[in-house]
């Protein structure tokens, strides 16, 4: 993580757009199946043990959210329609959207199937205004896919990400260089990207409700409260984010997980489940390559356990050398044996991190331009 900057930099450094599709999975379903339009839809989530992968805006009006257990979603919205995920369809639409992005810049960093950062500081169209580019991209997405997207435009990734959520759905927000400080000062602390519910509540107990309040805390205080994240909080409340938009970025970790139709309740079931996760993890990591076109390897394995009562714990082990895929299962089983609780389990996840690629980001030249 970057060290905190003592002085606010020239904010006219880059032109960054964050594009985020609106209720993507659910919107694809409503597009492809007209009988679902205007109705509350949840992708996934069906059955006693299901989890909502995405919810339409009609469902969100009832409080249905992604990652919510399907049973709870159904109680919140009695008329909720559950549909099965069609990832092949979502991937195909994502490819269409990605091709639109690449018409404007090669600096496209996908975060998932439905969102991406674009650096349009020097773009293929020669358009000086990032806002005009974002509007043109949104119009093309709708014309070519019949789906809507929201966009945020600003001087760095943090601000663009926050901005894209301001006028959802089907909206655009610009945070121009001259407006950065005022925008952040009035931004509610829970709207800061990277500050979750637990951290937000911790800050509010210290009477930190807005960006201007967070700015009052000294770096050493933030480090004491939040460890390594303290520097990040110190920087973002001052509008500082030097991260570059990185095309073809390799994730910091690779993982897979599974929610089980019936709770796992004995050691044999746990061991078999972890072995299956290890096989999936091996397949996923084999599909990744470093910038030098080498196989991706990692030094740390993490096991995620969610119990029948929805409590959760994670266990990790880090090695001095890279871990061989043949050892994923045995390490995962060892971590399971160290679990604090002896209880039925509804979900297991296995992941690898501390991967063998380097962060070779460099500082961008400082420029001034029209937004």
C-alpha positions in Angstrom: 0.0 0.0 0.0 1.2 3.5 -0.8 2.5 5.6 2.0 0.4 8.6 3.0 1.3 11.7 1.1 2.1 14.8 3.2 0.9 17.3 0.6 -2.1 17.1 -1.7 -0.8 16.6 -5.3 -1.9 18.4 -8.4 -5.3 16.8 -8.9 -5.1 17.4 -12.7 -3.1 14.3 -13.3 -5.3 11.9 -15.1 -8.8 11.6 -16.7 -10.3 8.4 -15.2 -13.8 7.0 -16.0 -15.4 4.2 -13.9 -18.2 2.5 -15.8 -20.6 0.3 -13.8 -23.5 -1.6 -15.4 -26.8 -1.2 -13.7 -28.0 -4.4 -11.9 -26.2 -6.2 -14.6 -27.1 -9.9 -14.3 -30.8 -9.0 -13.5 -30.9 -6.5 -16.3 -29.7 -9.1 -18.8 -32.4 -11.4 -17.7 -35.1 -8.7 -18.0 -33.8 -7.8 -21.5 -33.8 -11.4 -22.7 -37.1 -12.4 -21.1 -39.7 -9.6 -21.5 -42.1 -11.2 -19.0 -39.6 -10.2 -16.3 -39.5 -6.5 -17.1 -40.8 -4.2 -14.4 -40.9 -7.1 -11.9 -38.7 -7.9 -8.9 -36.0 -10.3 -10.0 -33.2 -12.1 -8.2 -30.6 -14.0 -10.0 -29.6 -17.2 -8.1 -30.9 -17.4 -4.6 -33.6 -20.0 -5.2 -34.1 -22.8 -2.8 -33.5 -23.0 1.0 -29.7 -22.6 0.7 -29.5 -20.2 -2.2 -27.8 -16.8 -2.2 -28.8 -13.8 -4.3 -26.1 -13.1 -7.0 -27.9 -9.9 -8.3 -31.2 -8.1 -7.8 -33.2 -5.9 -10.1 -34.0 -2.4 -9.0 -37.6 -3.4 -8.5 -36.3 -6.0 -6.0 -33.9 -3.6 -4.4 -36.8 -1.3 -3.5 -37.8 -4.1 -1.0 -34.3 -4.3 0.4 -33.1 -7.3 -1.6 -29.3 -7.2 -2.1 -26.6 -9.3 -3.7 -25.0 -11.9 -1.3 -28.3 -12.0 0.7 -29.6 -15.5 1.5 -32.5 -16.4 -0.8 -34.8 -17.2 2.1 -34.4 -13.7 3.6 -34.8 -12.1 0.2 -38.1 -13.9 -0.4 -39.4 -12.7 3.0 -38.5 -9.1 2.2 -40.1 -9.3 -1.2 -43.0 -11.9 -1.3 -43.4 -11.5 -5.1 -39.7 -12.0 -5.8 -38.9 -14.0 -9.0 -35.8 -16.2 -8.8 -34.0 -17.0 -12.0 -31.0 -19.2 -12.5 -27.6 -17.6 -13.4 -26.6 -17.7 -17.0 -22.9 -16.8 -16.9 -22.3 -17.5 -20.5 -24.8 -14.8 -21.4 -23.3 -12.3 -19.0 -19.8 -13.0 -20.3 -20.9 -12.4 -23.9 -22.5 -9.1 -23.0 -19.4 -8.2 -21.0 -17.3 -8.8 -24.1 -19.5 -6.5 -26.1 -19.1 -3.8 -23.5 -15.3 -4.3 -23.3 -15.0 -3.9 -27.1 -16.7 -0.5 -26.8 -14.2 0.6 -24.1 -11.3 -0.5 -26.3 -12.5 1.8 -29.1 -11.5 4.7 -26.8 -8.4 3.5 -24.9 -6.3 0.5 -24.4 -6.0 1.4 -20.7 -9.0 -0.6 -19.5 -8.9 -2.4 -16.2 -11.9 -4.7 -15.6 -12.9 -5.2 -12.0 -15.6 -7.8 -12.9 -17.9 -8.6 -15.7 -19.9 -5.4 -15.2 -17.5 -2.7 -14.2 -14.2 -1.3 -15.3 -11.8 1.7 -15.0 -10.7 3.5 -18.2 -7.8 6.0 -18.4 -8.8 8.4 -21.2 -6.1 11.0 -20.6 -4.7 10.2 -24.0 -7.6 8.5 -25.9 -7.9 7.1 -29.4 -10.6 9.6 -30.4 -8.6 12.7 -29.5 -11.5 14.0 -27.4 -10.4 16.4 -24.7 -13.4 16.0 -22.4 -13.6 12.7 -20.3 -17.2 13.5 -19.6 -18.1 13.5 -23.3 -16.3 10.2 -23.7 -18.3 8.7 -20.8 -21.6 9.9 -22.2 -20.7 8.5 -25.7 -19.7 5.2 -24.1 -23.0 5.0 -22.2 -25.0 5.8 -25.3 -23.2 3.1 -27.3 -23.7 0.5 -24.6 -27.4 1.2 -24.6 -27.6 1.2 -28.4 -25.7 -2.1 -28.8 -26.9 -4.1 -25.7 -30.2 -2.4 -24.7 -28.7 -2.1 -21.2 -27.9 1.0 -19.1 -24.7 1.9 -17.4 -23.7 4.5 -14.9 -20.4 6.3 -15.0 -18.1 8.4 -12.7 -15.5 10.8 -14.1 -12.7 12.3 -12.1 -8.9 12.6 -11.6 -8.2 9.2 -10.0 -9.7 5.7 -9.5 -11.0 6.3 -6.0 -13.0 9.4 -7.0 -14.3 7.9 -10.3 -15.5 4.8 -8.4 -17.4 6.8 -5.8 -18.8 9.1 -8.5 -20.3 6.3 -10.5 -22.5 5.4 -7.6 -23.9 8.9 -7.1 -26.5 8.9 -9.9 -27.4 5.3 -10.3 -29.1 3.9 -12.2 -28.4 5.2 -15.7 -26.6 8.4 -14.6 -23.2 10.1 -14.8 -21.3 12.2 -12.2 -18.3 14.4 -12.8 -16.0 15.4 -9.9 -13.8 18.0 -11.6 -10.4 18.9 -10.2 -11.7 22.1 -8.7 -14.5 20.3 -6.9 -12.5 17.4 -5.4 -11.9 18.9 -1.9 -15.5 20.1 -1.5 -17.0 16.8 -2.7 -14.9 14.7 -0.3 -15.5 17.0 2.7 -19.2 16.5 2.4 -19.1 12.8 1.5 -20.7 10.5 4.1 -18.1 8.2 5.6 -20.1 5.1 4.6 -20.0 6.2 0.9 -16.2 6.0 0.8 -15.1 3.1 -1.4 -13.0 0.9 0.8 -14.8 1.8 4.1 -17.2 -1.0 5.0 -19.9 -1.2 7.6 -17.6 -2.2 10.5 -15.1 0.5 9.8 -17.8 3.1 9.3 -19.3 2.3 12.7 -15.9 2.5 14.3 -15.3 5.9 12.8 -18.8 7.2 13.8 -18.1 6.2 17.4 -15.3 8.8 17.2 -17.7 11.4 15.7 -16.3 10.9 12.2 -19.3 11.2 9.8 -18.0 13.0 6.7 -14.8 13.3 4.8 -14.0 16.6 6.5 -14.1 14.8 9.9 -11.8 12.0 8.7 -9.3 14.6 7.5 -8.9 15.8 11.1 -7.3 12.5 12.3 -3.6 12.4 12.1 -1.8 9.7 10.2 -0.4 8.1 13.4 -3.9 7.9 14.9 -5.3 6.2 11.7 -2.4 3.8 11.7 -3.2 2.9 15.4 -6.8 2.4 14.6 -6.6 0.6 11.3 -3.1 -0.7 10.8 -1.9 -0.6 7.1 -5.3 0.8 6.0 -4.6 4.0 8.0 -2.4 5.4 5.2 -5.1 4.6 2.6 -7.8 6.5 4.7 -5.4 9.4 5.2 -4.9 9.7 1.5 -8.4 9.3 0.1 -9.9 11.9 2.4 -7.5 14.3 0.7 -8.4 13.0 -2.8 -5.0 11.3 -3.2 -4.9 8.0 -5.2 -1.9 7.4 -7.4 -2.9 4.0 -8.6 -2.7 3.6 -12.4 -5.4 2.0 -14.6 -3.8 -1.4 -15.4 -5.1 -3.4 -18.3 -4.9 -7.2 -18.0 -4.3 -6.9 -14.3 -3.6 -10.0 -12.3 -5.8 -10.2 -9.1 -4.1 -10.1 -5.8 -5.7 -13.4 -4.9 -7.4 -16.2 -6.7 -10.1 -18.2 -4.9 -13.3 -20.3 -5.2 -16.1 -21.1 -2.8 -19.2 -23.2 -2.6 -22.4 -23.0 -0.7 -23.7 -26.5 0.1 -27.3 -27.7 -0.3 -27.0 -29.6 3.0 -24.7 -28.6 5.8 -21.4 -30.4 6.1 -21.3 -32.1 9.4 -18.4 -34.6 9.6 -14.7 -34.7 8.9 -15.0 -36.9 5.8 -17.4 -34.5 4.2 -15.2 -31.5 5.0 -12.1 -33.3 3.6 -13.9 -34.2 0.3 -15.3 -30.7 -0.1 -11.9 -29.1 0.4 -10.3 -31.5 -2.1 -12.9 -30.5 -4.7 -12.2 -26.8 -4.0 -8.5 -27.5 -4.4 -9.2 -29.0 -7.8 -11.2 -25.9 -8.8 -8.5 -23.6 -7.5 -5.8 -25.4 -9.4 -7.8 -25.0 -12.6 -8.4 -21.3 -12.0 -4.7 -20.5 -11.2 -3.6 -22.5 -14.3 -5.6 -20.0 -16.4 -3.6 -17.1 -15.2 -0.2 -15.9 -16.4 2.3 -13.3 -15.2 3.4 -10.4 -17.4 6.4 -12.6 -18.3 4.0 -15.3 -19.4 4.9 -17.5 -16.5 2.6 -19.6 -14.5 1.1 -17.8 -11.5 2.1 -19.1 -8.1 1.4 -18.0 -4.5 2.8 -18.3 -1.1 -0.3 -18.0 1.1 -3.4 -20.3 1.3 -6.6 -19.1 3.0 -9.6 -21.2 4.0 -13.0 -19.5 4.5 -15.6 -21.2 6.7 -19.2 -20.1 7.1 -21.1 -22.0 9.7 -24.8 -22.9 9.9 -25.5 -19.9 12.1 -23.9 -17.6 9.4 -20.9 -16.9 11.6 -17.7 -16.9 9.7 -13.9 -17.4 10.2 -10.9 -17.6 8.0 -7.6 -19.4 8.5 -4.4 -18.7 6.6 -0.9 -20.1 6.3 2.0 -18.4 4.5 5.1 -20.2 3.3 8.6 -18.9 2.4 8.4 -20.6 -1.1 5.7 -20.9 -3.7 3.0 -23.6 -3.0 2.6 -26.4 -5.4 -1.0 -27.1 -6.6 -0.7 -30.7 -5.4 -0.5 -29.4 -1.9 -3.6 -27.1 -1.9 -5.9 -29.8 -0.6 -3.6 -30.9 2.3 -2.9 -27.4 3.4 -6.6 -26.6 3.3 -7.4 -29.6 5.4 -4.8 -28.6 7.9 -6.4 -25.2 8.2 -9.8 -26.8 8.7 -8.4 -28.8 11.6 -7.3 -25.5 13.2 -10.9 -24.1 13.0 -12.1 -22.5 16.2 -15.7 -24.0 16.0 -16.8 -27.6 15.8 -20.1 -27.0 14.0 -22.0 -27.6 10.8 -20.8 -25.7 7.8 -22.8 -24.2 5.0 -20.0 -22.7 2.9 -16.3 -23.3 2.3 -13.9 -21.2 0.3 -10.2 -21.8 -0.7 -7.9 -19.1 -2.0 -4.3 -18.4 -2.8 -2.5 -15.0 -2.4 0.9 -13.4 -2.3 1.2 -14.1 -6.0 4.4 -13.9 -8.1 3.9 -10.7 -10.0 5.3 -7.3 -9.4 3.6 -4.0 -9.1 5.5 -2.0 -11.6 3.3 1.1 -11.6 4.9 4.4 -12.4 3.9 8.0 -11.8 1.9 9.6 -14.6 3.0 12.9 -16.0 1.1 15.8 -14.5 -1.2 17.6 -17.0 -4.0 20.1 -17.0 -7.0 19.6 -19.3 -10.7 20.1 -19.7 -13.0 17.6 -18.0 
